[in-house]
Amino acid sequence: MLNSSSPYRFGAMFVTLSAVLHLISPIFGGFSQDALMLFAAGVVYAVIARGLMGDRRWLAYLTFLILMIGSVVALTYAWSLGPVPSWIYVGIIFADWGGVLALFVALWRKPVAVAQA
């Protein structure tokens, strides 16, 4: 994963961290409905992280929005008294905002021009 030349690889690392936090939530949340919803989102995040390792600018834009929305949702759940511990939600918030920042920096730059034959 680190050997990729994708400009979005740093953002993909944060998305991977967020995916891992989502995926371990059933262990700490007792396989509740909240934990299983986090698990499903973690699978989606893992697929997105793998897709970011390619040079897909459209996916980086979409992931940017998904991470912003996901961090707001995690923030609302962090204050609830649900079965999933709040430290998992706080970790997801930090991982999502790290990904937002990394993708913002990568997307702010002009795309690399592709030589046409």
Buried (B, 14 or more C-beta within 10 A) or exposed (E): EEEEEBBBBBBBBBBBBBBBBBBBBBEEBEEBEBBEBBBEBBEEBBEBBBBBBEBBEEBBEEBBEBBBEBBEBBBEBBEEEBBBEBEBBBBBBBBBBBBBBBBEEBBEEEEEEEEEE
